[in-house]
């Protein structure tokens, strides 16, 4: 039992380190105009890919520890939502909606960093929700709503600053308002997915219990 707990802690720590590394790298790319040159280095690209793979593997293994269906739903919701964020990032950049100094780095590497940053933020939001939901279910939804409102405010302020500095350039009809809507949708997605997966797990468990009782 102690060995399983230690393994879960190790996997959790490994995933956390990967998420923090990706978040910091993405933040530096937005804060330092020349940082995209670092991300263009082949060795750095390989490192980003390795960090992403190790982080995802650690999260998947962590989800399997203890056989907790809630933990599996949590990780599945995070990974799917982060995958959607990565795809949207790649699409927006490929269609020319997003430009500027921030996007001078290789598209694939930026998409991976976006995924890691999204995973880190989604994990914090969903962890806070899960903690509150066990104690005060109604408060949990209200708190998540407040966090999404903070995302809206942060997107408005952040986009204006990044657009003024030239780090971001919005084109092709993409505006700050569009980005705010995207931010709300993408941050609500993990919670919606978590609910759907948990509901499916409960239905499957109920059916399994019913079949077992009938056979007995």
QUIDAHU-V543169 format. One record per pair of residues at least 12 apart in sequence whose C-alpha atoms are under 10 Angstrom apart, sorted by sequence separation. I is the first residue (numbers start at 1). J is the second residue. D is the distance in whole Angstrom. If there is no record, write none. Layout:
[[I & J & D] [I & J & D]]
This chain:
[[59 & 71 & 10] [60 & 72 & 8] [63 & 75 & 6] [128 & 140 & 8] [129 & 141 & 7] [132 & 144 & 10] [26 & 39 & 10] [59 & 72 & 9] [62 & 75 & 9] [63 & 76 & 9] [94 & 107 & 8] [129 & 142 & 9] [163 & 176 & 9] [25 & 39 & 9] [61 & 75 & 10] [93 & 107 & 7] [126 & 140 & 10] [129 & 143 & 7] [59 & 74 & 10] [60 & 75 & 7] [128 & 143 & 8] [129 & 144 & 6] [59 & 75 & 7] [60 & 76 & 8] [91 & 107 & 10] [128 & 144 & 8] [159 & 175 & 9] [160 & 176 & 8] [59 & 76 & 9] [90 & 107 & 7] [93 & 110 & 10] [159 & 176 & 7] [89 & 107 & 9] [90 & 108 & 8] [93 & 111 & 10] [125 & 143 & 9] [126 & 144 & 8] [158 & 176 & 10] [159 & 177 & 10] [56 & 75 & 9] [59 & 78 & 10] [60 & 79 & 9] [89 & 108 & 10] [125 & 144 & 7] [128 & 147 & 10] [157 & 176 & 10] [59 & 79 & 9] [90 & 110 & 8] [91 & 111 & 10] [156 & 176 & 7] [159 & 179 & 8] [89 & 110 & 8] [90 & 111 & 6] [155 & 176 & 8] [156 & 177 & 8] [159 & 180 & 9] [86 & 108 & 9] [89 & 111 & 6] [90 & 112 & 10] [125 & 147 & 8] [155 & 177 & 9] [25 & 48 & 9] [56 & 79 & 8] [88 & 111 & 9] [89 & 112 & 10] [125 & 148 & 9] [156 & 179 & 8] [86 & 110 & 9] [87 & 111 & 8] [90 & 114 & 10] [155 & 179 & 7] [156 & 180 & 7] [86 & 111 & 5] [87 & 112 & 10] [89 & 114 & 7] [152 & 177 & 10] [155 & 180 & 6] [22 & 48 & 8] [85 & 111 & 8] [86 & 112 & 7] [88 & 114 & 10] [89 & 115 & 9] [154 & 180 & 9] [155 & 181 & 10] [21 & 48 & 9] [85 & 112 & 10] [86 & 113 & 9] [87 & 114 & 10] [152 & 179 & 9] [153 & 180 & 8] [155 & 182 & 10] [83 & 111 & 9] [86 & 114 & 6] [87 & 115 & 9] [152 & 180 & 6] [155 & 183 & 7] [22 & 51 & 8] [83 & 112 & 9] [85 & 114 & 7] [86 & 115 & 5] [151 & 180 & 8] [152 & 181 & 8] [154 & 183 & 10] [155 & 184 & 10] [18 & 48 & 9] [21 & 51 & 8] [22 & 52 & 8] [82 & 112 & 10] [85 & 115 & 6] [86 & 116 & 9] [152 & 182 & 10] [21 & 52 & 10] [83 & 114 & 9] [84 & 115 & 9] [85 & 116 & 10] [149 & 180 & 10] [152 & 183 & 7] [18 & 50 & 10] [19 & 51 & 9] [82 & 114 & 8] [83 & 115 & 7] [85 & 117 & 10] [86 & 118 & 9] [151 & 183 & 7] [152 & 184 & 7] [18 & 51 & 6] [19 & 52 & 8] [22 & 55 & 10] [82 & 115 & 5] [83 & 116 & 10] [85 & 118 & 7] [151 & 184 & 7] [17 & 51 & 9] [18 & 52 & 7] [81 & 115 & 9] [82 & 116 & 8] [84 & 118 & 10] [85 & 119 & 9] [149 & 183 & 10] [150 & 184 & 10] [18 & 53 & 9] [82 & 117 & 9] [83 & 118 & 9] [148 & 183 & 8] [149 & 184 & 8] [152 & 187 & 10] [15 & 51 & 9] [18 & 54 & 7] [19 & 55 & 7] [79 & 115 & 9] [82 & 118 & 6] [83 & 119 & 9] [148 & 184 & 6] [151 & 187 & 8] [14 & 51 & 10] [15 & 52 & 9] [18 & 55 & 5] [19 & 56 & 9] [78 & 115 & 10] [79 & 116 & 10] [81 & 118 & 8] [82 & 119 & 6] [147 & 184 & 10] [148 & 185 & 9] [17 & 55 & 8] [18 & 56 & 9] [81 & 119 & 8] [82 & 120 & 9] [148 & 186 & 10] [15 & 54 & 8] [16 & 55 & 8] [79 & 118 & 9] [80 & 119 & 10] [82 & 121 & 10] [145 & 184 & 10] [148 & 187 & 7] [14 & 54 & 8] [15 & 55 & 5] [18 & 58 & 9] [78 & 118 & 9] [79 & 119 & 7] [82 & 122 & 8] [147 & 187 & 9] [148 & 188 & 7] [14 & 55 & 7] [15 & 56 & 7] [78 & 119 & 6] [81 & 122 & 8] [147 & 188 & 10] [13 & 55 & 10] [14 & 56 & 10] [15 & 57 & 8] [16 & 58 & 9] [77 & 119 & 10] [78 & 120 & 9] [145 & 187 & 10] [11 & 54 & 10] [12 & 55 & 9] [14 & 57 & 10] [15 & 58 & 5] [16 & 59 & 9] [78 & 121 & 10] [79 & 122 & 9] [144 & 187 & 9] [145 & 188 & 9] [11 & 55 & 9] [14 & 58 & 6] [15 & 59 & 6] [75 & 119 & 10] [78 & 122 & 6] [79 & 123 & 10] [144 & 188 & 9] [13 & 58 & 9] [14 & 59 & 9] [15 & 60 & 10] [77 & 122 & 9] [78 & 123 & 7] [11 & 57 & 9] [12 & 58 & 7] [13 & 59 & 10] [15 & 61 & 10] [77 & 123 & 9] [11 & 58 & 5] [12 & 59 & 7] [15 & 62 & 9] [144 & 191 & 9] [10 & 58 & 9] [11 & 59 & 7] [14 & 62 & 10] [75 & 123 & 9] [78 & 126 & 8] [11 & 60 & 9] [12 & 61 & 9] [13 & 62 & 10] [74 & 123 & 8] [77 & 126 & 9] [8 & 58 & 9] [11 & 61 & 7] [12 & 62 & 6] [141 & 191 & 10] [8 & 59 & 10] [11 & 62 & 6] [12 & 63 & 9] [75 & 126 & 10] [10 & 62 & 9] [11 & 63 & 9] [74 & 126 & 8] [8 & 61 & 8] [9 & 62 & 8] [74 & 127 & 9] [7 & 61 & 9] [8 & 62 & 6] [11 & 65 & 10] [7 & 62 & 8] [8 & 63 & 9] [8 & 64 & 9] [9 & 65 & 10] [74 & 130 & 9] [8 & 65 & 6] [7 & 65 & 8] [8 & 66 & 9] [49 & 108 & 9] [53 & 112 & 10] [5 & 65 & 8] [45 & 105 & 10] [49 & 109 & 8] [52 & 112 & 7] [56 & 116 & 9] [70 & 130 & 10] [102 & 162 & 9] [4 & 65 & 7] [5 & 66 & 9] [45 & 106 & 9] [48 & 109 & 7] [51 & 112 & 10] [52 & 113 & 8] [55 & 116 & 8] [101 & 162 & 10] [126 & 187 & 10] [130 & 191 & 10] [4 & 66 & 8] [47 & 109 & 10] [48 & 110 & 9] [51 & 113 & 10] [100 & 162 & 9] [125 & 187 & 8] [126 & 188 & 10] [129 & 191 & 9] [45 & 108 & 9] [46 & 109 & 9] [49 & 112 & 7] [52 & 115 & 8] [56 & 119 & 10] [100 & 163 & 8] [104 & 167 & 10] [125 & 188 & 10] [40 & 104 & 9] [41 & 105 & 9] [45 & 109 & 6] [48 & 112 & 7] [49 & 113 & 9] [52 & 116 & 7] [55 & 119 & 10] [99 & 163 & 10] [101 & 165 & 9] [102 & 166 & 8] [103 & 167 & 8] [122 & 186 & 9] [126 & 190 & 7] [1 & 66 & 9] [36 & 101 & 7] [39 & 104 & 9] [40 & 105 & 6] [41 & 106 & 10] [44 & 109 & 9] [45 & 110 & 10] [48 & 113 & 8] [51 & 116 & 9] [100 & 165 & 9] [101 & 166 & 7] [102 & 167 & 5] [103 & 168 & 8] [122 & 187 & 7] [125 & 190 & 9] [126 & 191 & 7] [35 & 101 & 9] [36 & 102 & 7] [39 & 105 & 6] [40 & 106 & 6] [100 & 166 & 6] [101 & 167 & 5] [102 & 168 & 6] [103 & 169 & 9] [121 & 187 & 9] [122 & 188 & 9] [125 & 191 & 9] [33 & 100 & 10] [34 & 101 & 8] [35 & 102 & 8] [36 & 103 & 8] [37 & 104 & 8] [38 & 105 & 8] [39 & 106 & 7] [45 & 112 & 10] [99 & 166 & 9] [100 & 167 & 5] [101 & 168 & 7] [102 & 169 & 9] [122 & 189 & 9] [123 & 190 & 9] [33 & 101 & 6] [34 & 102 & 9] [36 & 104 & 6] [37 & 105 & 7] [48 & 116 & 10] [99 & 167 & 8] [100 & 168 & 5] [101 & 169 & 8] [118 & 186 & 9] [122 & 190 & 7] [126 & 194 & 9] [32 & 101 & 9] [33 & 102 & 7] [35 & 104 & 9] [36 & 105 & 5] [37 & 106 & 10] [40 & 109 & 9] [99 & 168 & 6] [100 & 169 & 5] [118 & 187 & 9] [122 & 191 & 9] [32 & 102 & 9] [34 & 104 & 9] [35 & 105 & 9] [36 & 106 & 8] [39 & 109 & 7] [98 & 168 & 7] [99 & 169 & 5] [100 & 170 & 8] [30 & 101 & 8] [31 & 102 & 9] [33 & 104 & 10] [34 & 105 & 10] [39 & 110 & 8] [98 & 169 & 6] [99 & 170 & 6] [119 & 190 & 10] [29 & 101 & 9] [30 & 102 & 6] [97 & 169 & 8] [98 & 170 & 5] [99 & 171 & 8] [29 & 102 & 6] [30 & 103 & 9] [96 & 169 & 9] [97 & 170 & 6] [98 & 171 & 6] [28 & 102 & 10] [29 & 103 & 9] [36 & 110 & 9] [96 & 170 & 8] [97 & 171 & 5] [98 & 172 & 9] [29 & 104 & 10] [96 & 171 & 7] [97 & 172 & 5] [26 & 102 & 9] [29 & 105 & 9] [95 & 171 & 9] [96 & 172 & 7] [97 & 173 & 7] [98 & 174 & 8] [93 & 170 & 10] [95 & 172 & 8] [96 & 173 & 10] [97 & 174 & 6] [98 & 175 & 10] [92 & 170 & 10] [96 & 174 & 9] [97 & 175 & 9] [92 & 171 & 10] [92 & 172 & 10] [29 & 110 & 9] [92 & 174 & 9] [26 & 110 & 8] [29 & 113 & 10] [25 & 110 & 10] [26 & 111 & 10] [26 & 112 & 10] [27 & 113 & 9] [26 & 113 & 6] [27 & 114 & 10] [22 & 110 & 10] [25 & 113 & 7] [26 & 114 & 7] [24 & 113 & 9] [25 & 114 & 10] [26 & 115 & 10] [22 & 112 & 8] [23 & 113 & 7] [26 & 116 & 9] [27 & 117 & 9] [22 & 113 & 5] [23 & 114 & 8] [25 & 116 & 10] [26 & 117 & 7] [21 & 113 & 9] [22 & 114 & 8] [23 & 115 & 9] [24 & 116 & 10] [25 & 117 & 9] [22 & 115 & 8] [23 & 116 & 6] [24 & 117 & 8] [19 & 113 & 9] [22 & 116 & 5] [23 & 117 & 4] [88 & 182 & 9] [21 & 116 & 8] [22 & 117 & 6] [23 & 118 & 8] [19 & 115 & 9] [20 & 116 & 8] [21 & 117 & 9] [22 & 118 & 9] [23 & 119 & 9] [19 & 116 & 5] [20 & 117 & 8] [22 & 119 & 9] [23 & 120 & 7] [85 & 182 & 9] [18 & 116 & 8] [19 & 117 & 7] [22 & 120 & 8] [23 & 121 & 9] [85 & 183 & 10] [88 & 186 & 10] [18 & 117 & 10] [19 & 118 & 9] [20 & 119 & 10] [21 & 120 & 10] [19 & 119 & 7] [20 & 120 & 7] [19 & 120 & 5] [20 & 121 & 10] [85 & 186 & 7] [18 & 120 & 9] [19 & 121 & 9] [84 & 186 & 8] [85 & 187 & 10] [16 & 119 & 10] [16 & 120 & 8] [19 & 123 & 10] [82 & 186 & 9] [85 & 189 & 10] [15 & 120 & 10] [81 & 186 & 7] [82 & 187 & 10] [84 & 189 & 9] [81 & 187 & 8] [16 & 123 & 10] [81 & 188 & 9] [82 & 189 & 9] [81 & 189 & 6] [82 & 190 & 8] [80 & 189 & 9] [81 & 190 & 6] [80 & 190 & 8] [81 & 191 & 9] [78 & 189 & 9] [79 & 190 & 9] [81 & 192 & 10] [77 & 189 & 8] [78 & 190 & 6] [81 & 193 & 8] [77 & 190 & 5] [78 & 191 & 9] [80 & 193 & 8] [81 & 194 & 10] [76 & 190 & 9] [77 & 191 & 7] [75 & 190 & 10] [77 & 192 & 8] [78 & 193 & 8] [74 & 190 & 8] [77 & 193 & 5] [78 & 194 & 8] [74 & 191 & 9] [76 & 193 & 8] [77 & 194 & 5] [76 & 194 & 8] [77 & 195 & 9] [74 & 193 & 9] [75 & 194 & 9] [77 & 196 & 9] [73 & 193 & 8] [74 & 194 & 6] [77 & 197 & 8] [73 & 194 & 6] [74 & 195 & 9] [76 & 197 & 8] [77 & 198 & 10] [72 & 194 & 10] [73 & 195 & 8] [73 & 196 & 9] [74 & 197 & 9] [70 & 194 & 9] [73 & 197 & 6] [74 & 198 & 9] [72 & 197 & 9] [73 & 198 & 6] [72 & 198 & 9] [73 & 199 & 10] [70 & 197 & 9] [71 & 198 & 10] [73 & 200 & 10] [69 & 197 & 9] [70 & 198 & 7] [73 & 201 & 8] [69 & 198 & 8] [72 & 201 & 10] [31 & 162 & 9] [70 & 201 & 9] [30 & 162 & 8] [33 & 165 & 9] [69 & 201 & 7] [33 & 166 & 9] [69 & 202 & 9] [31 & 165 & 10] [33 & 167 & 7] [32 & 167 & 9] [31 & 167 & 8] [30 & 167 & 7] [29 & 167 & 9] [30 & 168 & 9]]
